Amino acid sequence: MNNKETAYNKISELVERFTDQFGSYKRADYNETMTRRDFIDPFFKALGWDIDNENGYAESYREVIHEDRVKVGKATKAPDYSFRIVGGKRLFFVEAKKPSISIKDEIQPAYQVRRYGWSARLPISIITDFEEFSVYDCARKPKPTDKASVARIKYLTYKEYLKEFDFLWETFSKERVLKGSFDLFIQSDTHKKGTTTVDKEFLQSLDTWRTYLATSISWKNKELDEDEMNFVVQQTIDRIIFLRIAEGRSIEPYGNLKSALKHGDFYQNLLVIFSEADDKYNSGLFDFKKDKISKMISIDNKVIKAIINELYYPESPYEFSVLPVEILGSAYEQFLGKVIRITPAHHAKVEEKPEVRKAGGVYYTPQYIVDYIVKNTVGKCIEGKTPNEVSDIKIVDPACGSGSFLIGAYQYLLDWHKDYYTDNGKPSKGTKNNPLTPEGNLTTNEKKRILLNNIFGVDIDVNAVEVTKLSLLLKCMEGETEASIDYQLKIFHERVLPTLDRNIKSGNSLIDTDYYDNEIDFGDAHLIKPFSWEKAFPEVFQRKNRNTDADINVIAQKAKLHAEKALQYISALEDKINGVSEKEESYDTKRGFDVIIGNPPYGGDYGNELKHYLAAKYNLPIPIADTFLMFMNRAYQISNVGALISYIIPSTWLYMSQYLSFRKQILN
């Protein structure tokens, strides 16, 4: 008997038992826990899922995660089941109910599961009490007033399970999921209407909150200039979002931000909460020694109240316990394309940045492209290495924006380390040489160490730098609990998060401090933001080369095989710019980053003076001195021997005649 036939027989037995004792199962005292144990767990076991973790995997490697049921008001804090495949990728959530609940008609359970699935950017999720089985399209934004039928794409009762068994097996059995049938089912639903992805919706929320704050702050704090206005608005939003996500993950008490709305000046109450957060997290996000503006301003109570209320159930469509950090990154990428302007009448106006308007908008990088680039750079670079060797790998995005590539690289490193220390997912208690928790997660200290050792970024926009820090810190904090944080504070007297000021910096990646060698007036420094890579990251450019002679030969051969012409070109370019002879620069002395990734801007509009400087610095004719070419050249200048470089660049350089000489240098 094959697996499918076995599953059919087991589900047939469940259907028969439910039919025989239907009346007793429909009673109100037959609760959800009983339903899960008697029917829902066996149902999915029959479909091949390791519901009880019989394989003995650590929590972070389980196929099915059973969430704790913590009631928050009328909402349940986390979905009952999260079904995953190898690597921890979520497929769908399942919400369990007792049979006395009418899944077909009741609004709240449908809204609940759609909210989870939509926030986690899952394609579908399920509600079942075994009597009923309802599949929802989670691409559609949920509303508390939606009928239970809205976004429902499949509805079955237990009486139809055997007739519809082929559908259940082909779509939801583990065997068929691993062969791609689940993906085919999702793709086949081509008639979805009213879809609003969570990142786009979150962007709209960010824009709304920025407008609220800018309007109030500009009116009540007329001494602020535009830079200060943009900074304080961004900081306020970032701090609120960080703490709300911490609440969603049970790191902060639920409703902590709402406590600021009880009495007095709501913004001043928030500042007290922010100060307490600084004592706990040490992230730099709440550092009022660095931020001299936030404590000096005032904001209307109604503005603070509106923003905070929109972050909580039922007004908020977001379920922060499952909201991925990557979604914040894609929303913020668009958000950073706008800036607050102050009119002569001192009204705040939010508008697109000139460079964004010229380019026709911000184009965010799809996650699958980030994943592909990271896998083929970071993945190749650390392949076959030990954690001790990986700790010396330096990864950078020279135009990091909201940090999507750095988040991807950091997540890849976290997964790699977890896999390295785990015996095929079996639990292992952390030791000095095996930094895992009993649940199979990396310890807090190990996550911090990886972040500080390996991840670096630069962006000319100071707000982009702060967003990148925010996203990386939230990623670092994934898996933490209120108990684990209290343990660190009480036992080790150590705050939870590292400061990233040494890793993520603001400056112009293309313009070095030599720009001012022949300048007298430095008045435009705050606009040009010249940036010295060597001075900014001494731990990268002054580190000892740990490679043996044999390693150097292997690296050199690989570099020669894949980019011989490029290396020759860059060597000549460095000689010209720095006056370094070819003999002085060798494979075992050159220092720099090991992986350079990103989606750098192109088509930048510079004034004549800067244009001549950049063209000369990067050895490019002025007519084709596009920023993407400069970023490519810059990548080679700041790279280590044998470094892996991967950028998203315009396709025009592959066929336009003006780029012919550059193509030959890079591709031949």
C-alpha positions as CSV (number, residue, x, y, z in Angstrom):
1,M,0.0,0.0,0.0
2,N,1.5,3.3,-1.0
3,N,1.5,6.5,1.1
4,K,-1.5,8.0,-0.7
5,E,-3.6,4.9,-0.1
6,T,-2.6,4.8,3.6
7,A,-3.5,8.4,4.0
8,Y,-6.9,7.8,2.4
9,N,-7.7,5.0,4.8
10,K,-6.6,7.0,7.9
11,I,-8.8,10.0,6.9
12,S,-11.6,7.6,6.1
13,E,-11.4,6.3,9.7
14,L,-11.5,9.9,11.0
15,V,-14.5,10.8,9.0
16,E,-16.3,7.6,10.1
17,R,-15.6,8.3,13.8
18,F,-16.7,12.0,13.5
19,T,-19.9,10.9,11.8
20,D,-20.7,8.2,14.4
21,Q,-20.3,10.7,17.4
22,F,-21.3,13.9,15.6
23,G,-23.6,15.1,18.4
24,S,-21.0,14.9,21.1
25,Y,-18.4,16.6,19.1
26,K,-20.7,19.6,18.4
27,R,-21.3,20.2,22.1
28,A,-19.9,23.5,23.4
29,D,-17.8,21.6,26.1
30,Y,-15.9,19.7,23.4
31,N,-13.1,22.2,23.1
32,E,-10.4,23.2,20.7
33,T,-7.6,21.3,22.4
34,M,-9.7,18.0,22.1
35,T,-10.4,18.8,18.5
36,R,-6.7,19.2,17.7
37,R,-5.7,16.0,19.5
38,D,-8.6,13.8,18.2
39,F,-8.9,15.0,14.6
40,I,-6.7,17.9,13.3
41,D,-3.4,16.4,14.3
42,P,-4.2,12.9,12.9
43,F,-5.6,14.5,9.7
44,F,-2.3,16.2,8.9
45,K,-0.3,13.2,10.1
46,A,-2.1,11.2,7.5
47,L,-0.9,13.7,4.9
48,G,2.6,12.9,5.9
49,W,3.5,15.8,8.3
50,D,5.6,15.2,11.4
51,I,3.0,16.8,13.7
52,D,4.5,15.4,16.9
53,N,8.1,15.9,15.9
54,E,8.8,12.2,16.1
55,N,12.1,12.8,14.3
56,G,13.3,14.7,17.4
57,Y,14.3,17.9,15.6
58,A,15.2,21.1,17.4
59,E,12.4,23.6,17.6
60,S,13.8,25.7,14.8
61,Y,13.9,22.7,12.5
62,R,10.5,21.2,13.1
63,E,8.2,20.8,10.1
64,V,5.2,21.9,12.1
65,I,5.4,24.6,14.8
66,H,2.7,24.6,17.4
67,E,2.3,28.1,18.6
68,D,1.3,29.0,22.2
69,R,-2.2,30.3,22.5
70,V,-2.0,33.6,24.3
71,K,-5.1,35.7,24.2
72,V,-4.8,39.4,23.6
73,G,-8.2,41.0,23.9
74,K,-10.3,39.2,21.3
75,A,-7.4,38.3,19.2
76,T,-5.2,35.2,19.4
77,K,-1.6,36.1,19.5
78,A,-0.1,33.5,17.2
79,P,-1.4,30.9,14.7
80,D,-2.0,27.4,16.0
81,Y,0.1,25.7,13.4
82,S,2.9,26.8,11.0
83,F,3.7,24.3,8.3
84,R,7.2,24.6,6.9
85,I,9.6,22.8,4.6
86,V,13.4,22.3,4.8
87,G,15.2,25.5,5.7
88,G,12.3,26.8,7.8
89,K,10.4,28.4,4.9
90,R,6.7,28.9,5.9
91,L,4.1,27.4,3.6
92,F,0.8,28.1,5.3
93,F,-0.8,28.7,8.7
94,V,-3.6,26.6,10.1
95,E,-6.0,27.9,12.7
96,A,-7.9,25.3,14.7
97,K,-11.4,25.8,16.1
98,K,-13.9,23.6,17.9
99,P,-16.8,22.1,15.9
100,S,-19.4,24.2,17.6
101,I,-17.9,27.2,15.8
102,S,-19.4,27.9,12.4
103,I,-16.3,28.4,10.2
104,K,-18.4,29.0,7.1
105,D,-20.2,32.0,8.5
106,E,-18.3,33.5,11.4
107,I,-16.3,36.6,10.5
108,Q,-13.7,36.7,13.3
109,P,-11.9,33.4,12.7
110,A,-11.7,34.2,9.0
111,Y,-10.3,37.7,9.7
112,Q,-7.8,36.2,12.2
113,V,-6.2,33.7,9.9
114,R,-6.2,36.1,6.9
115,R,-4.5,38.7,9.1
116,Y,-1.8,36.2,10.0
117,G,-1.2,35.0,6.5
118,W,-1.3,38.4,4.9
119,S,1.2,39.9,7.5
120,A,3.6,37.0,6.9
121,R,3.1,37.3,3.1
122,L,1.9,33.7,2.7
123,P,-0.2,32.9,-0.3
124,I,-2.8,30.9,1.6
125,S,-3.9,29.8,5.1
126,I,-6.5,27.4,6.5
127,I,-9.1,27.3,9.2
128,T,-10.5,23.9,10.2
129,D,-12.4,22.3,13.0
130,F,-12.3,19.0,11.1
131,E,-16.1,19.4,10.4
132,E,-15.2,22.2,8.0
133,F,-12.0,23.0,6.1
134,S,-11.7,26.5,4.7
135,V,-8.8,27.7,2.5
136,Y,-8.2,31.5,2.2
137,D,-6.3,33.6,-0.3
138,C,-4.0,35.7,1.9
139,A,-2.9,38.1,-0.8
140,R,-6.0,40.2,-0.2
141,K,-5.8,42.7,2.6
142,P,-8.1,41.6,5.4
143,K,-10.7,43.9,6.9
144,P,-12.6,43.3,10.2
145,T,-15.9,43.8,8.5
146,D,-15.2,41.3,5.7
147,K,-17.7,38.4,5.5
148,A,-16.3,35.0,6.1
149,S,-16.7,34.2,2.4
150,V,-14.3,37.0,1.3
151,A,-11.1,35.7,-0.1
152,R,-12.2,32.1,0.5
153,I,-10.9,29.9,-2.4
154,K,-11.9,26.4,-1.2
155,Y,-14.5,25.2,1.3
156,L,-15.1,21.6,2.3
157,T,-17.0,19.7,5.0
158,Y,-15.8,16.4,6.4
159,K,-18.5,14.6,4.3
160,E,-16.5,15.7,1.2
161,Y,-13.0,14.7,2.3
162,L,-13.0,11.4,0.6
163,K,-14.6,12.7,-2.6
164,E,-12.1,15.6,-2.6
165,F,-9.2,13.4,-1.4
166,D,-7.1,13.9,-4.6
167,F,-7.2,17.7,-4.0
168,L,-6.2,17.3,-0.4
169,W,-3.4,14.9,-1.2
170,E,-2.0,16.8,-4.2
171,T,-2.1,20.2,-2.5
172,F,-1.3,19.6,1.2
173,S,0.5,16.3,1.6
174,K,4.1,16.7,2.5
175,E,5.1,14.3,-0.3
176,R,3.5,16.4,-3.0
177,V,4.5,19.7,-1.5
178,L,8.1,18.7,-1.8
179,K,7.5,17.9,-5.4
180,G,6.1,21.4,-6.1
181,S,2.3,20.7,-6.2
182,F,1.6,23.3,-3.6
183,D,3.3,26.0,-5.7
184,L,1.3,24.9,-8.8
185,F,-1.9,25.2,-6.8
186,I,-1.0,28.8,-5.8
187,Q,0.0,29.8,-9.3
188,S,-3.2,28.3,-10.8
189,D,-5.4,30.9,-9.0
190,T,-5.0,33.6,-11.6
191,H,-8.2,35.5,-11.0
192,K,-7.4,37.1,-7.7
193,K,-8.9,40.5,-7.3
194,G,-8.3,43.3,-4.8
195,T,-4.8,42.0,-3.8
196,T,-2.8,44.5,-1.7
197,T,0.6,43.1,-0.6
198,V,1.5,43.8,3.0
199,D,4.7,45.7,2.0
200,K,2.7,48.1,-0.2
201,E,0.1,48.6,2.5
202,F,2.8,49.2,5.1
203,L,4.4,51.8,2.9
204,Q,1.0,53.6,2.8
205,S,0.9,53.5,6.6
206,L,4.5,54.9,6.8
207,D,3.6,57.7,4.5
208,T,0.5,58.5,6.5
209,W,2.4,58.5,9.8
210,R,5.1,60.7,8.3
211,T,2.5,63.2,7.2
212,Y,0.9,63.2,10.6
213,L,4.2,63.9,12.4
214,A,5.6,66.3,9.9
215,T,2.5,68.5,10.0
216,S,2.4,68.6,13.8
217,I,6.1,69.1,14.3
218,S,6.6,71.8,11.7
219,W,3.7,73.8,13.2
220,K,4.8,73.5,16.8
221,N,8.6,73.5,16.3
222,K,9.3,76.3,13.8
223,E,13.0,76.5,14.6
224,L,13.7,73.1,12.9
225,D,15.2,73.1,9.5
226,E,14.4,70.4,6.8
227,D,17.3,68.1,7.7
228,E,16.3,68.2,11.4
229,M,12.7,67.7,10.5
230,N,13.4,64.6,8.4
231,F,15.7,63.2,11.1
232,V,13.3,63.5,14.0
233,V,10.3,62.2,12.1
234,Q,12.3,59.2,10.9
235,Q,13.6,58.5,14.4
236,T,10.2,58.7,16.0
237,I,8.6,56.3,13.4
238,D,11.6,53.8,13.7
239,R,11.4,53.8,17.5
240,I,7.7,53.1,17.5
241,I,7.9,50.4,14.9
242,F,10.8,48.7,16.7
243,L,8.9,48.6,20.0
244,R,5.6,47.5,18.4
245,I,7.4,44.5,16.7
246,A,9.1,43.7,20.0
247,E,5.6,43.6,21.6
248,G,4.4,41.3,18.8
249,R,7.2,38.9,19.5
250,S,6.5,38.9,23.3
251,I,9.8,40.7,24.0
252,E,8.0,43.8,25.3
253,P,4.7,43.6,27.2
254,Y,1.7,43.8,24.8
255,G,0.2,47.3,24.8
256,N,3.3,49.0,26.3
257,L,3.1,51.8,23.6
258,K,-0.6,52.3,24.3
259,S,0.2,53.1,28.0
260,A,1.6,56.4,26.7
261,L,-1.9,57.4,25.8
262,K,-3.4,57.2,29.3
263,H,-2.7,60.8,30.5
264,G,-0.6,63.9,30.1
265,D,1.6,64.7,27.2
266,F,1.6,61.5,25.0
267,Y,4.9,62.3,23.3
268,Q,6.7,63.0,26.6
269,N,5.3,59.6,27.8
270,L,6.8,58.0,24.7
271,L,10.2,59.5,25.4
272,V,10.1,57.8,28.8
273,I,9.5,54.5,27.1
274,F,12.2,55.2,24.6
275,S,14.7,55.9,27.4
276,E,13.8,52.6,29.1
277,A,14.4,50.9,25.8
278,D,17.9,52.3,25.5
279,D,18.8,50.8,28.9
280,K,17.6,47.4,27.6
281,Y,18.7,47.3,24.0
282,N,21.8,49.5,23.5
283,S,20.9,49.6,19.8
284,G,21.8,53.3,19.1
285,L,18.2,53.7,18.0
286,F,17.2,55.2,21.4
287,D,20.5,57.0,22.1
288,F,19.5,60.6,23.2
289,K,23.2,61.5,23.7
290,K,23.6,61.3,19.9
291,D,20.1,62.6,19.2
292,K,19.9,66.1,20.5
293,I,16.6,67.0,18.8
294,S,13.9,64.5,19.8
295,K,13.7,65.7,23.5
296,M,13.4,69.3,22.5
297,I,10.3,69.1,20.3
298,S,6.6,68.8,21.0
299,I,3.9,66.8,19.1
300,D,0.1,67.0,19.3
301,N,-1.5,64.3,21.5
302,K,-4.0,63.5,18.7
303,V,-1.2,62.7,16.3
304,I,0.6,60.3,18.7
305,K,-2.8,58.7,19.5
306,A,-3.7,58.2,15.9
307,I,-0.4,56.5,15.0
308,I,-0.3,54.2,18.0
309,N,-4.0,53.2,17.7
310,E,-3.3,52.2,14.0
311,L,-0.7,49.7,15.2
312,Y,-3.1,47.7,17.3
313,Y,-6.0,45.3,16.7
314,P,-8.6,45.8,15.4
315,E,-7.6,49.0,13.6
316,S,-4.3,47.5,12.4
317,P,-4.4,44.9,9.7
318,Y,-0.8,43.8,10.6
319,E,0.0,40.9,12.9
320,F,3.4,41.9,14.2
321,S,4.2,38.5,15.6
322,V,4.6,37.1,12.1
323,L,5.6,40.2,10.1
324,P,9.0,39.5,8.5
325,V,11.8,42.0,8.7
326,E,12.2,41.7,4.9
327,I,8.7,43.3,4.4
328,L,9.8,46.3,6.4
329,G,12.8,46.6,4.1
330,S,10.8,46.6,0.9
331,A,8.4,49.2,2.3
332,Y,11.1,51.4,3.6
333,E,12.9,51.3,0.3
334,Q,10.0,53.1,-1.3
335,F,9.5,55.3,1.8
336,L,13.1,56.7,1.6
337,G,12.3,58.0,-1.9
338,K,10.4,60.8,-0.4
339,V,11.4,63.7,1.8
340,I,9.8,66.4,3.9
341,R,10.0,70.0,2.6
342,I,9.1,73.0,4.6
343,T,7.2,75.7,2.8
344,P,7.8,79.5,3.4
345,A,4.6,79.5,5.4
346,H,6.2,76.7,7.5
347,H,3.9,74.0,6.4
348,A,5.3,70.5,5.9
349,K,5.0,68.9,2.5
350,V,6.0,65.3,1.7
351,E,7.3,65.0,-1.9
352,E,9.5,62.7,-4.0
353,K,13.2,63.4,-4.0
354,P,14.4,65.1,-7.2
355,E,16.5,62.1,-8.2
356,V,13.6,59.8,-7.6
357,R,11.3,61.9,-9.6
358,K,13.7,62.0,-12.5
359,A,14.1,58.2,-12.4
360,G,10.3,57.7,-12.5
361,G,10.1,56.4,-8.9
362,V,11.9,53.9,-6.6
363,Y,12.3,50.4,-7.9
364,Y,12.6,48.0,-5.1
365,T,14.6,44.8,-5.4
366,P,12.5,41.6,-5.3
367,Q,13.3,39.2,-2.6
368,Y,14.1,36.3,-4.9
369,I,16.8,38.4,-6.6
370,V,18.3,39.3,-3.3
371,D,18.3,35.6,-2.3
372,Y,19.9,34.6,-5.6
373,I,22.7,37.1,-5.4
374,V,23.4,36.3,-1.7
375,K,23.5,32.6,-2.4
376,N,26.0,33.0,-5.2
377,T,28.3,35.4,-3.5
378,V,28.1,34.9,0.3
379,G,27.3,31.2,-0.2
380,K,30.2,30.6,-2.5
381,C,32.6,32.6,-0.3
382,I,31.9,30.7,2.9
383,E,31.6,27.3,1.2
384,G,33.8,24.7,2.9
385,K,35.0,27.0,5.7
386,T,34.7,26.8,9.4
387,P,32.9,29.4,11.6
388,N,36.3,30.7,12.7
389,E,37.3,31.3,9.0
390,V,33.9,32.7,8.2
391,S,34.3,35.3,11.0
392,D,36.9,37.0,8.9
393,I,34.7,37.4,5.8
394,K,33.7,41.0,5.3
395,I,30.5,41.7,3.3
396,V,29.4,45.2,2.2
397,D,26.7,47.0,0.2
398,P,28.2,50.4,-0.9
399,A,24.7,51.8,-1.5
400,C,22.7,49.9,1.1
401,G,19.4,51.9,1.0
402,S,17.0,50.2,3.4
403,G,19.3,47.3,3.8
404,S,17.6,44.5,1.8
405,F,20.9,42.9,0.6
406,L,22.5,43.2,4.0
407,I,19.5,41.6,5.7
408,G,19.7,38.8,3.1
409,A,23.4,38.3,3.7
410,Y,22.9,38.3,7.5
411,Q,20.1,35.8,7.3
412,Y,22.2,33.5,5.1
413,L,25.0,33.6,7.7
414,L,22.7,32.9,10.5
415,D,21.2,29.9,8.7
416,W,24.7,28.6,7.8
417,H,26.0,28.8,11.3
418,K,22.9,27.1,12.7
419,D,23.2,24.3,10.2
420,Y,27.0,24.0,10.9
421,Y,26.5,23.5,14.6
422,T,23.4,21.2,14.3
423,D,23.4,17.5,13.7
424,N,20.8,17.5,11.0
425,G,18.6,19.6,13.1
426,K,18.9,17.6,16.3
427,P,18.9,19.6,19.6
428,S,22.2,20.5,20.9
429,K,23.0,22.5,24.0
430,G,25.2,25.5,23.3
431,T,28.8,25.5,24.4
432,K,31.8,27.7,23.7
433,N,32.4,25.8,20.5
434,N,28.7,25.1,19.8
435,P,26.7,28.3,20.4
436,L,23.2,26.9,20.2
437,T,20.3,27.1,22.6
438,P,18.5,23.8,23.5
439,E,15.9,24.7,20.9
440,G,18.5,24.7,18.1
441,N,18.7,28.5,17.7
442,L,21.9,30.6,17.8
443,T,22.6,32.3,21.1
444,T,22.2,36.0,21.4
445,N,25.9,36.6,21.6
446,E,26.6,34.5,18.5
447,K,24.0,36.5,16.5
448,K,25.6,39.7,17.6
449,R,29.1,38.5,16.9
450,I,28.2,37.5,13.3
451,L,26.5,40.8,12.7
452,L,29.4,42.9,13.9
453,N,32.1,40.7,12.3
454,N,30.6,40.3,8.9
455,I,28.1,42.9,7.8
456,F,28.9,46.4,6.6
457,G,27.1,49.1,4.6
458,V,27.3,52.7,3.4
459,D,24.7,55.1,2.1
460,I,24.7,58.8,1.4
461,D,21.2,59.1,3.0
462,V,21.5,59.2,6.8
463,N,17.9,58.1,7.1
464,A,18.6,55.1,4.9
465,V,21.5,54.2,7.2
466,E,19.1,54.4,10.3
467,V,16.6,52.1,8.5
468,T,19.3,49.6,7.6
469,K,20.4,49.5,11.3
470,L,16.7,49.1,12.4
471,S,16.2,46.2,10.1
472,L,19.4,44.4,11.0
473,L,18.7,44.9,14.7
474,L,15.2,43.4,14.3
475,K,16.7,40.5,12.4
476,C,19.3,40.0,15.2
477,M,16.4,40.0,17.8
478,E,14.4,37.3,16.1
479,G,13.9,34.4,18.4
480,E,14.4,36.4,21.5
481,T,11.9,36.4,24.3
482,E,11.2,38.6,27.3
483,A,12.8,35.9,29.4
484,S,16.0,35.6,27.4
485,I,16.4,39.4,27.4
486,D,15.9,39.6,31.2
487,Y,18.4,36.8,31.6
488,Q,21.1,38.7,29.8
489,L,20.3,41.9,31.7
490,K,20.3,40.2,35.1
491,I,23.0,37.5,34.7
492,F,25.5,39.1,32.3
493,H,24.5,42.8,32.9
494,E,24.6,43.1,29.1
495,R,22.2,44.9,26.9
496,V,20.6,42.9,24.2
497,L,21.7,44.5,20.9
498,P,25.0,45.8,19.6
499,T,25.4,49.4,18.3
500,L,26.0,49.3,14.5
501,D,27.7,52.8,14.2
502,R,31.0,51.1,13.2
503,N,29.4,48.9,10.6
504,I,26.7,51.0,8.9
505,K,27.9,54.5,8.0
506,S,26.6,57.5,6.0
507,G,28.8,58.9,3.3
508,N,29.3,59.1,-0.5
509,S,30.8,55.8,-1.6
510,L,32.2,57.3,-4.8
511,I,33.8,60.5,-3.5
512,D,36.9,60.2,-1.4
513,T,38.3,62.9,0.9
514,D,40.8,63.7,-1.8
515,Y,38.0,65.7,-3.4
516,Y,39.0,68.5,-1.1
517,D,42.8,68.3,-1.8
518,N,42.6,71.4,-4.0
519,E,39.5,73.0,-2.4
520,I,39.4,76.0,-0.1
521,D,35.6,76.2,0.5
522,F,34.3,73.2,2.4
523,G,30.8,74.6,2.7
524,D,29.2,71.9,0.6
525,A,30.7,69.0,2.6
526,H,27.3,68.1,4.2
527,L,25.9,67.7,0.7
528,I,28.7,65.8,-0.9
529,K,29.6,63.8,2.1
530,P,33.1,62.6,1.0
531,F,33.9,59.2,2.5
532,S,37.2,57.4,3.1
533,W,36.7,53.7,3.1
534,E,40.1,52.9,4.7
535,K,39.5,55.3,7.6
536,A,35.8,54.3,8.0
537,F,36.5,50.6,8.2
538,P,40.1,50.1,9.5
539,E,39.2,46.6,10.7
540,V,38.6,45.6,7.0
541,F,41.6,47.3,5.4
542,Q,44.1,46.8,8.1
543,R,43.4,43.2,9.0
544,K,46.0,40.6,8.8
545,N,45.7,38.2,5.9
546,R,44.9,34.8,7.3
547,N,45.5,33.1,3.9
548,T,48.3,30.6,3.6
549,D,50.4,30.7,0.4
550,A,48.4,27.7,-0.9
551,D,45.2,29.6,-0.2
552,I,46.5,32.6,-2.0
553,N,47.4,30.6,-5.1
554,V,43.9,29.0,-5.2
555,I,42.3,32.5,-4.8
556,A,44.5,33.9,-7.5
557,Q,43.7,31.1,-9.9
558,K,40.0,31.5,-9.3
559,A,40.2,35.3,-9.8
560,K,42.2,34.8,-13.0
561,L,39.8,32.2,-14.3
562,H,36.7,34.3,-13.8
563,A,37.9,37.9,-14.2
564,E,41.5,38.1,-15.5
565,K,40.8,41.1,-17.7
566,A,38.9,42.8,-14.9
567,L,41.8,42.4,-12.5
568,Q,44.3,43.7,-15.1
569,Y,42.1,46.7,-15.7
570,I,41.6,47.5,-12.0
571,S,45.3,47.0,-11.3
572,A,46.2,49.5,-14.0
573,L,43.5,51.9,-12.7
574,E,44.8,51.7,-9.2
575,D,48.3,52.4,-10.4
576,K,47.2,55.4,-12.2
577,I,45.2,56.9,-9.3
578,N,47.4,55.9,-6.4
579,G,50.8,55.9,-8.0
580,V,51.4,52.4,-6.8
581,S,53.7,50.2,-8.9
582,E,52.6,46.8,-10.0
583,K,55.3,45.2,-7.9
584,E,54.1,46.9,-4.7
585,E,50.5,45.4,-5.0
586,S,50.4,41.6,-4.7
587,Y,47.8,39.0,-3.9
588,D,49.0,38.5,-0.3
589,T,49.0,42.2,0.6
590,K,45.8,43.7,-0.9
591,R,43.1,44.2,1.7
592,G,39.4,44.9,1.3
593,F,36.0,43.4,1.4
594,D,35.4,39.8,0.4
595,V,31.8,40.1,-0.8
596,I,30.4,43.3,-2.4
597,I,26.7,43.2,-3.3
598,G,23.8,45.6,-3.9
599,N,21.7,47.5,-6.3
600,P,23.6,50.8,-6.7
601,P,21.9,53.9,-8.1
602,Y,22.6,54.8,-11.7
603,G,21.9,57.8,-13.9
604,G,23.0,60.2,-11.1
605,D,23.0,63.9,-12.0
606,Y,26.1,65.7,-10.8
607,G,27.3,69.2,-11.4
608,N,30.2,69.8,-13.8
609,E,32.8,70.1,-11.1
610,L,31.9,66.7,-9.5
611,K,31.4,65.2,-13.0
612,H,35.0,66.0,-13.9
613,Y,36.3,64.7,-10.6
614,L,34.4,61.4,-10.8
615,A,35.3,60.9,-14.5
616,A,39.0,61.3,-13.6
617,K,38.9,59.2,-10.5
618,Y,37.3,56.3,-12.3
619,N,39.1,56.7,-15.6
620,L,35.8,57.2,-17.6
621,P,35.0,59.6,-20.4
622,I,32.6,62.2,-19.2
623,P,29.8,61.2,-21.7
624,I,29.5,57.7,-20.2
625,A,30.5,58.6,-16.6
626,D,27.4,56.9,-15.3
627,T,27.3,56.1,-11.5
628,F,26.7,52.4,-12.1
629,L,30.1,52.2,-13.9
630,M,31.7,54.1,-11.0
631,F,30.2,51.7,-8.5
632,M,31.6,48.8,-10.5
633,N,35.0,50.3,-10.5
634,R,34.7,51.3,-6.8
635,A,33.8,47.7,-6.0
636,Y,37.2,46.5,-7.4
637,Q,39.1,49.2,-5.5
638,I,37.6,48.2,-2.1
639,S,37.7,44.5,-2.7
640,N,40.0,41.8,-1.4
641,V,41.9,39.4,-3.7
642,G,39.5,36.9,-5.1
643,A,36.4,38.9,-3.8
644,L,33.0,38.1,-5.2
645,I,31.1,41.1,-6.6
646,S,27.5,41.1,-7.7
647,Y,25.4,44.2,-8.6
648,I,22.1,44.9,-10.3
649,I,23.0,47.2,-13.2
650,P,21.1,48.5,-16.3
651,S,21.1,46.1,-19.2
652,T,22.1,48.9,-21.6
653,W,25.8,48.4,-20.8
654,L,25.6,45.0,-22.5
655,Y,24.7,46.3,-26.0
656,M,25.2,50.1,-26.3
657,S,28.3,51.0,-28.3
658,Q,29.4,53.6,-25.9
659,Y,30.1,50.9,-23.3
660,L,32.1,48.7,-25.8
661,S,35.6,49.3,-24.3
662,F,34.2,48.8,-20.7
663,R,32.5,45.5,-21.8
664,K,35.8,44.2,-23.2
665,Q,37.6,45.1,-20.0
666,I,35.1,43.4,-17.7
667,L,33.8,40.5,-19.8
668,N,36.7,39.2,-21.8
